[in-house]
Amino acid sequence: MTSDLALPIVDEDLAERLSQRMAEVEKALFDHAASPSPYVTEAARHLFSAGGKRFRPLLVLLAAEAGADPGADAVLTAACVVEITHVGSLYHDDVMDEAALRRGADSANTRWDNHVAILTGDWLFAKSSELTARLGADAVAIQAATFTRLVEGQILEGVEPTGDPLRHYLDVVAGKTGSLIATSARYGARFSGTSVEVEEALTAYGEIVGSAFQLSDDILDVASDSEESGKTPGTDLREGVPTLPVLMALASTDPADERLHELLRSDLSDDVLHAEALGLLRKHPALDEARAYVIARAQEAKALLTVLPEGSVRTALEDFADVVAVRST
């Protein structure tokens, strides 16, 4: 298995092909993030230089393998569109979250200031729009709808839910994360020449797996060991960020959960209270309930892949759904 790819690829020929194309995408990303102004170029390339898994463009390339022309120029352009859109959103995320670091490097708002970070994100969104226009009117419509969902999800994240908090959160995740990953799979299928049936199946697959991947992160935030994951357990919990296991625990009507509910609704910046809440949450049935939900979603995504012939592409997509499920257990 090739380790430099964000998706598990067992077939060595497929992995090598995707690695070569990802190298082309990487070069193109830096080319597209160039401006006549050195200052703008430096700011726009800042987060690209910090690295990242490049999962979205890789999914474009993998989905394209299901079509007759996976090496089409439009596939490469589409791969750049989704990654530039994603990175542009990170500039805005860091301003809203007041983040000091992104991918181990100074965030743009730390390196410069909030104004530069916001405008650089806008510049990248404009650049992704320019590239989308090269793909035709249908792509422009797809990108516009995707961006609408992405921004709406971001807005709703900060809005107090008026109905079911869990349903609200799942809608936020689908908008913020699932929408662009779904479009990544759609672009790969469409611009490589798959059938409409395959395109729709891969789009639905991307939506589910993209959301499930975020939800598995929610579980890891509670259940992971810092030595194994490299992350500090309970970071979202400490910051009061609602996550899948937290919302499922809060939905419990068991009187025995009164203390946990009290903690989850309080300020957990205190180390003692945070440790108590994390310990109770790790023992709560909500954690297994959350895992079961993610596993079920992964299985739902895999079932959509029956439209593809058996082979390395379908296997790679199935393996990724399995990784999403396994990393949450």
Protein Blocks (a to p, Z undefined) as FASTA:
>chain_A
ZZkbcbdcfblmlmmmmmmmmmmmmmmmmmmmpcfblklmmmmmmmmmngpjklmmmmmm
mmmmmpmblmbfklmmmmmmmmmmmmmmmmmmmmmnopabeghiacfklmmmmklmmmmm
mmmmmmmmmmmmmnojklmmmmmmmmmmmmmmmmmmmpccfbdfklmmmmmmmmmmmmmm
mmmmmmmmmmnopafklmmmmmmmmmmmmmmmmmmmmmmmmmpcfklnopaehklmmnop
acfklmmmmmpcbfklmmmmmmmmmcfkbmklmmmmmmmmmmpmklmmmmmmmmmmmmmm
mmmmmmpccdjklmmmmmmmmmmmmmmZZ
